[in-house]
Amino acid sequence: VQLQASGGGLVQSGDSLRLSCVTSGETPIDMAWFHQAPGKERQFVAVIRRTTGDTNYVDSAKGRFTISRDNAKNTVYLQMNDLKAEDTGVYFCAARLTEFGNFDYWGRGTLVTVSS
């Protein structure tokens, strides 16, 4: 599975961004977004089941972020609203091929910088 994330940029606090992740190769069962803030470990943000569209979010993302997918385009999105300075960092998309497996496939990440 190959993943290519895009959509990051420099925005102001309160702005919105939509990240995209295009996949190719083998079809994953789940797609997810992770966030790595400067100097911190990478952390889970949201996941979506490709077939059903079922989603799950970290508490800090609930109500502000929405993960979605377009299977026809092999693309997963992360709509981020009301961005805050703590949302700054690199966002990675990831994929796994089995329901309870590890996220073994990663894109390079896209940088989001939120200025306050």
Salt bridges, closest charged atoms under 4 A:
ASP30 OD1 - ARG49 NE 2.37
ASP30 OD2 - ARG96 NE 2.93
ASP59 OD1 - LYS62 NZ 3.09
ASP82 OD2 - LYS84 NZ 3.41
ASP87 OD2 - ARG64 NH1 2.77
GLU99 OE2 - ARG49 NH1 3.81
